[in-house]
Amino acid sequence: MDMGYDIIQPESLKTGAFADMISKLQPDIIVVVAFGHILSERVLALPRLGAVNIHASLLPKYRGSAPIQWAIINGEKETGVTIMFMDKGLDTGDILLSGKIEIAPDDTSASLHDRLAVLGADLLTKTLDRFKAGDIHPIPQDHNQATYSPILKKKDGLMDWEKPAQALETFIRGVTPWPGAFTFHEDKRLKIFKACCVSTEAEEPPGTVIKSFPDELRVATGKGILSVLEIQGASGKRLLIGDFLCGYKMPPGTVLH
């Protein structure tokens, strides 16, 4: 609004009123970014050049609502941004331009999101320049290679200690900040922000705290050991594990679930 643009916030996209509003604008192109609604075929047909979407994955991989989170959770080494024509499907339209980016070993979904946003803005600018020059060459997606990234709900942050330590480490980074990784000690909810894998095996059952140094919290998993580095108690703030353990004792044999 400070830049003089009109802001339209319709109560529903399913009514003809929204399509009528867009039609009056006589758009050359519609650009959709992080918009959690499906546009009707009538709206998609309005712009002279078409409707394009900025999607935070290398389509056809990770179609859907949470591509950034799932790429990290699944241990991908790279991801990217795809500019695509929109159609009636879910992220199924022809690809106009894409770019890759490496996923860093310490990336969370938040840090990766911010880097992808910069890449997406650059790709969108290049795409619009190609529209202006008449240099657009859509490439159909290979639907046989499609994978999906369903939306994450709050309950999906629960740690499954039966999984390997490596999978849990990427899981924590993928769900940070939302929905956040958490586990329970008795009835107390503990939120885990950062962890690393320890290259030894544990004899204890998954979820069991094992013997370590006083300022460490090592937990047995389905394969390997996970060392928790940053944590938050039910009514506290985010702390380094050493500081947390000064006020919250978790001796060996403690079981997390």
N, C-alpha and C positions, 0 to 999 in steps of 0.2 A: 504494500500500500504506500510505503514511503517513496517508492520509485514511480508511483503514478499508474500502476497496473490495477485493473479491475480484479476483484477476488469474488469468485462464485462458489458458494457453499450450499449446494442443493440438499434437501432432506433425503431425496431418493434419486437414484439414477435410472430407476425402472419406469418412471413416468415419461410421457411425451414432452413434458415441460422442459426437462433438461436438454433433450435433443433439439427442441425449438430454440433454446437459448444459444446453443452452439451453432446452430444453422444460421442464425442471424449474424453471427460474426464472420461468416463466409471464410472459414480458415483455409489457408494453403496447406497446412500440415498440423497435425496434433502430436505433441510429444508427451509421453506418459513416463513418470518417474516415481517409483515406490508408492504406487496407488493400489490399494488393496481391494479394488472392485473391478469387475469385468464390464467393459463397455459394450453396449448393444451393437448389433450389426448396423443398425441405422446410424448411430454416432460414428462408427468406424468408416462408414461410406461418405461422410460429409466432407472431409478435407480433400482438396483437389489433388494433392500429391500422396496422400495416405496418412495413416496413423502409425507412429513408431514408438517403441518401448525401449528403455534402457534396462537391461536385465543383468544382474550381478553374477553371471556364470558364463562358462563357455558352452553355450547351447550346441547340441540338445541335452547336455548333461545338466542336472540340477534345475529342471523346470520347477516352478512352484514358489512358495512364499518365503523359504528360508535357505537360499542357496549358499550364502556366506557361512552360516553356522554349520551346515552339513558338510561342506567342503573341508572344513577344519576337523570336524568330528570324525570324518572318514579317513583322515590322514593324507589328504591330497597334497601334492608338492607344489601345484600351481592351480590357479583359477583365472578368472578374467571378467570382462564385461562384453556383452553382445548388444549391438543395436539391431533391432529387428522390426519388420513390419508386423503390425498387430492383425490378427484374424480372430475368428470366433472361438478358437481353442485356447488352452492355457499354455502360453509361451511356445506356440507351435509355428509361428509365422516365419517367413523367409528372412535369412540373415543378410544384413546390409554391411556391417563392419564389426570386427571384434578385435580385442587386444588381450594379451596374457600378462599375468603378474605372478611372481613367485610368492608362495606362502612361507613366511619366516617361521623358524622353530618356536618363537615366542609370540607369534600372532594370536590375538584373541579375535572374536568376531567384531569387536569394536574397532580395533586397530586396523584390521583388514578392510572393514567397511570404509574407513576414512581414506585409505589408499585407493580403493576401488572407485570411490566417488570422484577423485581427481582424474583417474583414468577414464571414467565414464563421461565426464564433462568434455575432456579432450576428444574422445571418439564422437560425441554428439556434434561438436563443432565441425569436425571433419566430415561427418555425414551430411550436415546441412549445407556445407560448402559443395559437396558432390551433387546434392539436389539442385543447387543453384547452377552448377555447371552442366547439368543433365548427364552426369556420369554415375548413374545408379545401376548396379548389377546384382539384383537379389539372388541369393543362393538358397534353395530349399533345404530344410533340415532333414537329416537322416533319422526318421522317427524310430527306426530299429535300435538306435543307439541312445535313446532317451532314458534319462533317470529322473527321479523326482525328489524334491526337498520339502516335505510337509511342514506346516507351521508347527512351531514348538510351543507347548503349553507349560504352565508353571510346574506341573507334576513331572514333566519330562526331564527336569534337572536332577532327579534322584540318582545317586551313584549306585551302580551295580558292581559290587566288589568281586563278583564271579568273573568279570571280564579281565583281560590282561592289563597289566599296568600301563603299557603303551597306549592302549585304547582309552583308558581312563584319563590319561594325561591330555590327549587330544580332545576328549569329551569336555574336560574342564575348560579348555581354551575356547572350544566351539560354543559353549553355552554361556560364556562370560561376555557381556553383562546379563544377558537374558537367555533363558530363565534363571540362570545361575545354578552352579553345581552344589548339591547339598547331600548330607547324610544325617543319620541320627545316632546319638549316643543315649541309650535308654529312651527317654521321651524328649530329649533336647535336640533341636535342629541346629546343625552346624553347616555353615556355608563355606565352601572351599573355592578359593580364587586362583591358587597357583600350586603346582606340584611338579615333581620330576620323578623319573624312573630310576630305580636302583638296580644295578646289574648283578643281582644275586637272587636266588630263589628262597622261598620261605616254606617251612614245614607246617606252619599254622594254617588254619582254615581261612578262606577269604573274608576280609573285614576285620581281622584280628590285629590289634596293635602289637608290634613285636619289639623286642629289646633293641634299644639304640642309645645314642647320646642324650643327655638330659634336655637339650634344646632341639631335639628332633622328634618328629612324629612319623614313624614308618608303619605302613599298613600292608598286610598280606593281601594279595589279589589272586585272581584265577591263574595268573602266570606272572611271576615276578613280584616286586615290591614297589609300592608308591610312597614317596616321601612328600608329605604335605608341607608346603612352604608358607602359604598365607591362608588365614582362616578367620571366620567371624562367628562368635557365639550367638545364641538366641537373642540376647539383649545387649550385645556389645558392639564394638566397631572392628573394622578390618585390622588384623594384626599379623606381624611376622610370627611364625609358629613358636619361636623361643619366648617371645613376650606373652603369647597366649597361654603357654604351658606354665608360666609363672603363677597364674591364677586359676588354672583349670587343669587338674591332674588327670592324666590318662596313662596309667601304668600298663606295662605289658600284660596281655591277656584281655584288655578292654575290647569289647566287640562293637563295631559300627555296623549299622544296617540301613 
